[in-house]
Amino acid sequence: MKFIIKDNFSDNNLELLRKCGYHPYQSSKSNTLSFQRRLTSLTYPHFHLFLIRKNQQLIFNLHLDQKKPSYQGFKAHSGEKEGSVIENEARRIINILTKFK
């Protein structure tokens, strides 16, 4: 799920997302920095978030990873890109960040 909010924050991406309970995640397979928020003490399930700052906007790309990829060498995994769980998490992030404007 993609959502956008106005970028009027002085904090960097790492500081902003830490306020929301997210931690940086560097994939061993790519150099792309993303962020995760675990739902339990286990690795899965977790929210997985990519954040881009562009044209005074914060562009979020959020999904929920339910489990580890099943087949070695494939990126496909059991995840959700839409639905009420994702929408609630997006609202939670927006509510937290609007307190820091």
Secondary structure, DSSP 8 states (H G I E B T S, - for coil): -EEEEE----S-HHHHHHHTT-EEEE-SS---EEEEEESSSSSSSEEEEEEEEETTEEEEEEEEE-S--SSTT----SEESSSHHHHHHHHHHHHHHHTT-
